[in-house]
Amino acid sequence: MWSIGDVVGVDAITESIVDWLSEKGFAFLNEKGVIAHPARHCGERPSVIDLKFANEPAIANDVIQEWAIDTDIARMSDRYGIHFTIDHGRKETDNLYGVKYSLKNVEPQDWVRAFDDELTKLQDIEDIANQDNPTHDNLERYAGVLTQVIQNATAERKPSPHAKPWWDRELSDLSMKIAEARRAQKELGEQFSRTIQSRIIRSRHFFKKLCKYKKTAWASEKLQNAKSTEIWSFPNWSKGIRNYPTPPISRGDGRPKATTHEEKCEALREELSQVPPRP
């Protein structure tokens, strides 16, 4: 289903699994021949590794959307990332800016200066702006470049509660370099490039060390500048919050299993808090 050309040496278990998936109406999502695991050395062949299937109801309701192999999100992994969206009738909210920003503490002249600096970094935007009769594609490209310039010039983004406080532009740039090398590797397909692979390995090792350094520097600065009332909260960093859902509870008598928190509580009360029998 994935390989290009004749496939030899397929065992009986693989055949039975594929037959069962086909009989049950599962659809194969991977693009034929597109690898998800690049070769790590010249003696290894690239492969797919991650095979994705969707069942018939999911396909009929268009639940799985935007499935794609994404090299940008792989980072430290030895395989490419896979991106997809599970959509159960969600409603899309228009957000013309793409990202929420906060300009509360930004001086207007500082923003204008940052905008001019970002604009001077791009040369092709002047070529498009000076055209007498720009094409539709040129206008689309101009709008995209201008939007990117505005976003880059915005000094303060609204922080996300899930953002890593030690993450900075240096880590983002290095992450992008790894992604670019992975894209170049992906374009080679079945071919193996020792130069690209060495660049990826070196970048990943440096990325790992840089992350460790950034975390240590952030934690040290945080501790040095901490107030006496904050010291006692720092040991909670290593504790974390872990919530492990319990499995469904059988309620017997042909009743469906209890899956929600309320249903599980009720099932336990029925079983453990029964009225004692009369003597």
C-alpha positions, 0 to 999 in steps of 0.5 A: 500500500505504501511501497513503490514497485514490487514488494518481496518478502511480505510475511503472512502476519502483514498480509492478514493485518492489511486484509483485516484493515481493508475489510473493516473499511480503514483508509490508508493516509500515508502518501505512497512512497513518501518516507517518514524515517530517513536513513541515518547512515549509508548502510541503512535505507529510508523507510516509512515506519509510521503508517496511519489509518483512519476508520470508515466513520472518521473518513465519512465525517471528514474527521482527519484533516490536514494530514502531512509529514512535517519536518519542522516539528521533528527537532530531536527525533530521528524521524520526521514529524506527522501533523494532522487535525482531528475535527469533530465539527469545530467552528473556525474563529476568524483571526486576521493576525494569526497570532495575538499580540499585546502593544500595551507597553510599546511606544509608537515610535519604537514600533515604527523604528522596528517596522522600518528595520524589518522592512529594510531586510527585505529587498523583493518587497520594493520590487513588488510595490513599484510594479505598475500592474502587479499580478494577483500572485504578486499581490498575494506575495506582497500581502504575505511579506507585509504581514510577516514584517508587521508581526516581526516588528511587534515588540511584545507578544501576548505570552502563552501559559504553555510557553517555555520561559527559557526559550528564546530566538537563538533556540528558534533559529537553531530549530529552523536550521535543523528543519531546513536540513531535514527538508533538504534530506527529504527532497533527496528521497531514497538517496543518502547524503552524508553531508546533510546527515552530519549537519543534522546530527551536529545541529541536534547535539548542539540544540540539546546542549543549548537547551540544557544551558538555557534552562540552567541559566534561566533557573539560576537567574530565577533563584538569584532574583527570588524573594524570600516569600517565593523560595518555598515554592521552588521545590514544587518545580520537580513534582509536576501534576500527573492525572492518569484516567482510570479504566471504564468500570463494569456495572453489570446487568447489561448496562454500559460501562461507567466512563465519566467521573460521575458514572464511576462514582455512582458505580462505586457507591452502588457496589461498596455502599449497599444496604446491609442485609437484615439479620 
